[in-house]
């Protein structure tokens, strides 16, 4: 990008800007909670006939994609769904601060950022994407990680631009540690400098003819079936907790005190550092009946390695139980976990493409009491396997069989033991649907 910094004569017909990032994008630390967004809006407004900020989050009447506490991988999991809905022609990306603060695989963070950039350019090859370095931290340890990360960002941008993508670098080094409200978030002065940096980057992009009035954005691919987590209660209080699994399998936990507005969530920090398996292989289910969700890693062949939850407040407090299931010949994406016999232990289910379900009840697992083959427990279903969920909807301790249709409607079949063991009772439609079926979680 070679257009002169600070040029004042540029103009484009339309700017649809998506601020993308974490709490810094949201505006934490600023007196107005607008961060850099409103100052940037005022700078951009004279240079376009149509200006809007877009995203799924609204703060003070303006939209954006600033998500407090989120890391790079969190954005990666959602960006391909946000882009087609919001329709930006410019994305402003500032992400990685929480990865650095939590010391989450710092060496791998640039690669994660690269994958996020690639997801955006793959969805919208003609979009202008402006990627910024991170603002500093007042923590000496975190700042060292930030500096390592920032040193890699220009290279990531340059590699993508050399392939013809409209990816630009935004230098945030003007923001100093003295311009932070706390250890991570800028104050009003710091945010003003962020607004300046992003404005100059948009001006350069416009001067180089990058900003198109309309950008084609590919729709998100259909989502996969849920991974099969079952009753994700990490502390045994009977309430499902909020877990975030990183790319490397590390887990952050927020314990449920009633939820936002009803008691909030308690941040327990990192409760598992990962086992070397990627996050996509990690599941959670109570396999030993102590009411606490255990950490499971599925291999491609359906084998299961388990770490049971010790239930104390110490980080990484898990007991390695080894391989508890050697697999049945079905691939991992067919495996679900659910307690079908009300003994408190999650059982091993295989869901075929045609919706039939084969079950092995948990008698302790391989090497700990084995699995008992219950045969086929579901033989007929109104939806294919990807639409099947299991959840206890009537509170009898047994997971019921739910069929989720493409429009999100749900038909329920109450568990009386399953085919060959007591059958299922058709409970009819329990939800008429509020969105695509692949997004439904129960």
N, C-alpha and C positions, 0 to 999 in steps of 0.2 A: 504494500500500500504506500503510494508515494505522494498523494495529495497533501498540500501544506496543512500543517496542524493549525487549528483555529480559524480556518477559512470561514468567511461569513456569507458568501454569496450562493452557497449550494441550496438546492431545493428539490424535493421529490414529491410526487403526487400523494403518496400515502405512506405512513409509517405505522405499522402494527408491531409493537415492541413487547417481547416477553422477557421480563427480568426473571432469571432462573438461578436458584441457589438455595441457601439455608436461611438462618435467622438474620444474617447480615443483609440478604436481599429483602427479607421481610421488613427489616428496619429496627431491630432490637438495638437499644442504646441511644436512638435519636429521640429528641424531645417530643416529636410529633408521631413517632412510630412509622414514619414514611421512608426513613433511610435516605437513599440517594434518589428515589423515584420521582418525587415531586419537583425537586430542583432540576433533574434531568428533563422532565416534561416541559418545564418553563423554557429551557434552553432549546429544545427541539421544536416547540410549537411554531416559531416563525419560519421554519424551513419546510413546512409541509401543509398541504390543504386538508389533510385528514390524519389526525394523530390519536391513537388509542394504545393503552397498555393492556395486555391480555394475559390470561391465566385462570386457573381454577380457584385461586385464593383471592378474596377481596378484603382490603384494608382501607379504611377511610374513603370508601367509594371507588377505589381503584383496584384493578385486577393485576395479579402477578403470580409467579410460582416460587415464592419464598417460603421454605418449610423449616421451621425451627428444629434443630437437632439432627437434621438429615445429613447423610454422607453421600459421597459420589455414587455408590451403588444404589442408594435409594432413588436418586433421580433416574438412573439408568433403567430401573424397573418400571418407571411410569412415563417417561418422556414420549414414547411412541404413541401413547394414548392421548396425552395432552396436546401434542402438536396439531393433529387434524381438527380437534375441537376448537382450539384457540385461533388457528390460522395466522401466526405471526409471519412477517417478512424479515424481521430482525430479532435475534435472540442474544441476550446479554448474560453470560455465564460467569458466575463467581462461586466456586464450590471446592471443598477440600479442607476447610477450616476444622470441621469436626473430626475428620480423619486424622488430622495432625494433633488435635487436642486430646483425642482418645488413644493416640499412638497405634492406630489401626493399620498395620502392614504399610508403614510409610514408604518402604522401598517399592511396593507394588502400586502405590497411589497414582503415580503418573500414568501407568498402563491402564488403570481403571478410568482415569480421566480421558485417555485416548479412546477407550471403548465407548464412553458416553458421547464424545464428539462424533465418533463414527456412526452411532445410532441416529444422531440428529442429521448428519449429512446424507445418510442412507435414506432416511425418510423424506428429506427435502434437499436435493442436491443443489438447488439454486438459492437456497436461503442464505442470508448473511448471519454468520455466527461469530460473535466477538467474545473471545475467551480471555479472562483477566487473571493476572497473578493475584495471590492472596494478600490481603492487608496484614500487617504485622500482629504479633501477640505481645502482651506485657509479660508473659511467662517466658523465662529464658530457655527452658527446655522445649517448649512448643515453638518458640521463634526459630530455634535451630532446625526443627523439622520443616517449618514453613519455608525457610531459606532453601533447604534441599529440594523441596517440591517446586518452588518458584523457578529454580534454575532449569527445570525440565520443561516448563510450560512453553517457552518460545520454540523449542524444538518440536514439540507435539503440533503446534500451530503450523510451523513451517512445512512439516511433512505433509499435512493435509492440503495446505495451499499449493504445494508443488504438484498435487494431483488434480488441481483445477477447482477445488472447492473454495468458497468464499468464507474462509476462516481467518479472522484477524486476531492479533494479540493486543491486549490492553494492559499497560504497565501501571500498577497501583502503588508503585514505590513512593509516590508523593505523600501518601498517608503514613504518618509516623506513629510510634507507640504513644507519644504524648497526646495524640488525637484519638485515643480510645476511651470509651466510657468505662470499660472494665477490661478484663484480661483478653477479650476477644473482639468486642464490638466497637465500632467507631462512635465517636460523639458527633454532634452536628457539624463541627469543622471537618472531621474526617469524612463524613458522608458527602459534604460539599465537594471535597476533592475527588471522591469516587464519581460523583455526577460529572465533574469536569472531564475526568479520564474517559468515561463512557461516551460523553458528548463528542469529544475529539475523535474517538474511534468511529462513531457513526458518521461524522463529517468526512473522515478519510474514505470510509466505505462508499458514501454517496458520491464523493468526488471521483472515485474510480469506477463509477457506474455499477456498483455491486447491488444496490438496493432496487429490487424489482417491485412494481406496484402489487403484483399478485404472484404468489409462489405456489407451485403444485406440491402438495404434501400427501404422501402415500398413507392410506388408512392403516391402522395397526392390524397386524395379523391376528386372527382369532386366538384367544387365550387358551392355554392348556388347562386341563382339569386341575383342581386344587391338589396340592401335594399329599394330602391325607393326614394332616395333623389332627389329633383328636384330644379334646379337653386339655388345652394348653394352660395348665395351672401349675406354676413352678413352685409355689409355696404351700400348696395343700389347703388353702382356705376356701376352696369351692368356687372361686371366681376366676374366670379366664383372664390371663395377663397379656400384656402387649410385648411381643418380642420382635427384634429386628436382627435378621441374619445377614451378615456381610458376605462378600464374595468368597472369602477364605474360610467360611464356616464359623467365624466368631459370632457370638450372640450378645446383644445388649437387651436388658430386661427393664420393663416399667411395670411395677406391680399395681394391680387394680384396687384402688381404694373407693371405687364408685364411679370413676370416670370424670371427665371435665364437667364442672358444675355440680358434681355430686360426691366430691371427696378427692378428686384429682388422681394422679398416678405418682407413685414413688419410684424415682430413678435408682435402680440397683446397679447401674453401670454394666460393665462387661461381666457376664456370668459364665461365659465359655470362650476360650481363646481359639477354638477350632482344633481339628484333629489332622489337618492336612487335606481333608476332602473339601471340595467346593461347596458353597452354600446351597446350591441347587440340589445337593444330595442329602441335606439335613432334614429330618422330620422330628416331630415331638409327639410322644404318646406315653401314657403311664403303663409300663409293661410289667411292673412288679406289685401293683395294687396298693401302693402307699399314698395314692391320691396326688402325687407330684409328677409332673411331666418329665420324662427322661429324654435324653439326647440320642437320636438314632441316625446312623449313616447308612443309606442304601447303596449297594453296588448296582451296576447296570444289569446284573443277572438276578436281582431281587434279594440277594443276601443282605443280612442286617447285622451291623456292629452296634452294640449298645453301650452307653455310659449312663448308669443310673444316678438319679438326683439325690445327693446327700442331704439336701434340705436345710443347710445352714447358710449364713450370710457371706461366707468366704467365696471369693471369686474362684471359678474353675473347680468347684467342689463336686466332682463327679467320680464314680467308681467304674472303672473299665470292666465290663462283663464279657468282652470278647464277642465273637460271632454267635448271636443267639438264634439266627435262622440262616440256613445255607441256601435258601431259595428253592423255588419249586419248578424252575424252568421258565417262568414268566418274567418279562423284563420289569425293571423298577417302576416304569410309568404306569404299570397295571396294578401296583400294590397300594392297598389302603390299610389303615389301622383303625379298629373300632372295637368296643367291647360289646359283643353280641350276646353274651350269656350272663351278664350282670354279676360277674365275679370280681369286678374292679380292675381287671387286667385287660389291656388292649390286645385284641386278636389280630391275626394276619389274614387279610382278604386279598384275593386276586379278582379284579374286575375285567372281564373280557370286552372286546369292542362291541359285541352284540348285547351287552348289559347283564349277562349271566355272572354270578358271583360264586366263587369257591372259597371256603373258609377253613382255617386251621385255628382252633382255639388254643389259647396260651396256657400251657401247663408248666411254665417256667422257661421255655425256650430251649433250643439245642444246648446240651451240656448242663441244663438246669431243670430238667423235668420234661423236656420235649414239647411237641405240638400235637394236638389230636385232630386228625383229618375228619372234618364234618361233611365233606363232600360238597355238592352244589347246593347252596342255600337260597339262591335266587335264580329262577329259570326263565322268568318272563318279566319284561320291563317295557314301559312305553317310550323310553329314550335309550340311545346308545350309551356305551360305558362311560364316555366323557361327561355325561349328564348325571351320573349317579353320585349321591352323597350319603353319608351315614351320620346321624346325630340322634340323640335321645330326646324326642320331642314330647313324650308323655311322662317323663320323670320316673320310669320304672327301673332305670339302671341299664336297660338294653338299648343298644343303638338301633334306631329305626331306619328303614330304607326310604330314601327320598329321591324322586325323579325330577330333575330340573330341566325344564324345556328351554328352547332357544330364546324365548322372550322373558325368561326368568320365572315363569310360573312353576309352582312346586306341587307335585302330588305325593302324598305320604302313605306309606304302608307300615303299620305298626308291627313290631317284632314279637311274634308269638313262638319263636323258636326257629323260624325259617323253613323253607321247603324241606320236607322230609322230617321235620322236627317240631311241627306245630303250626307251620304256615305263617302267613302275613295277613293282617286285617287291613283292608282298603279303607283309609281314613279320608279319602277324597282330596280335593284341592285345598291346600292350606295357605297358599299365597298366589295372587293373580299375576305377579311379576311387576318389576319396576326397572327393568333394564336387561341387557344381554345375559343369557344364562351362564356364560363362562366367567362372569364377574361375581356370581353369587357365592357367598360363604355362609356356612351355617354352624 
